[in-house]
Each structure stands twice: as C-alpha cells, then as structure tokens.
C-alpha cells in the first residue's frame, strides 16, 4: 500500500529529474548537431572515423532523451496526484496514520 507523503515526494523527485534531463537534452542538442556536421566533412571523418561513429551513436541516443524525460515527468505527475488523493481520502476517513499501517485485513499501531 502506498503512503501518501512518500508518494508525493517521489512524484516531485521524478518531475524534477525529468525536467532536468529534458533541459539538459535540449541544451546539448546544438552541440551534437555541430559534431555531426563536423563528422560529415570528409577530411574529419577520414582522420577520426571511430570518434565520428561514437558521435553518431550518441546523437541517436540524445535524440530520444527529451521524449524519455517527458515520460518520466508524466509518471512523476501521476504519482503526485496519487499521493494527494491518498492523503485526502485518509483525512475523509478520519484516520490519523501517524506511526501506524493498515490495510483491509490488518491494523498495527506501534507499542501500546
């Protein structure tokens, strides 16, 4: 069972992480494009053939990075919403979950 506070923190972390990755990928895209242009020059590609193959591989990976970052941020948003829903339903049930866990069948409350 998910705990609302932890789910909210995880959602915020994933949103922040996805935003950071997205901004990093968008900012490095022009550098990758310049490296690909340089590798397409015959004089450079003859001398640095192995490096140019790595540049092209990294360019393919970086081209998918913004999409992956958006998916991570969306998943973080879903977790954030789930955490808010969990906390709001706990308040409606009148249950104060401080130091306890329970599910449909069991209830445990610290040392009594």
Secondary structure, DSSP 8 states (H G I E B T S, - for coil): ---HHHHHHHHHHHHHHHHHHHHHHHHHHHHHHHHHHHHHSHHHHHHSHHHHHHHHHHHHHHHHHHHHHHHHHHHHHHHHHHHHHHHHHHHHHT---TTEEE-SS-EEES--
